Amino acid sequence: MVKKIQLNEEQWRTLLALHEAHARRSPTETISVSERLLSNGLVGCDRQGGKFLTEQGRERLNQGR
């Protein structure tokens, strides 16, 4: 179980946007991601600049707001 990291509204919306983009197979390069989401391991980046939810990010999303 992932520790429930406190997220502000913008960070929460970013996780939701990445989840929805992945479900629609949409590009994620234009989604702005805060350094906090990256440093806490909730979001990762690929070599092309795309962003994705890590396993921790998906678990945090499933914990709810």
Long-range contacts (C-beta under 8 A, 24 or more apart in sequence): 1-59, 2-56, 2-59, 2-60, 2-63, 4-60, 4-63, 5-40, 5-42, 5-60, 7-60, 7-65, 10-34, 11-36, 11-37, 12-65, 14-43, 15-42, 15-43, 15-53, 15-57, 15-60, 15-61, 16-61, 18-43, 18-51, 18-52, 18-53, 18-57, 19-53, 19-58, 19-61, 22-52, 22-53, 28-52
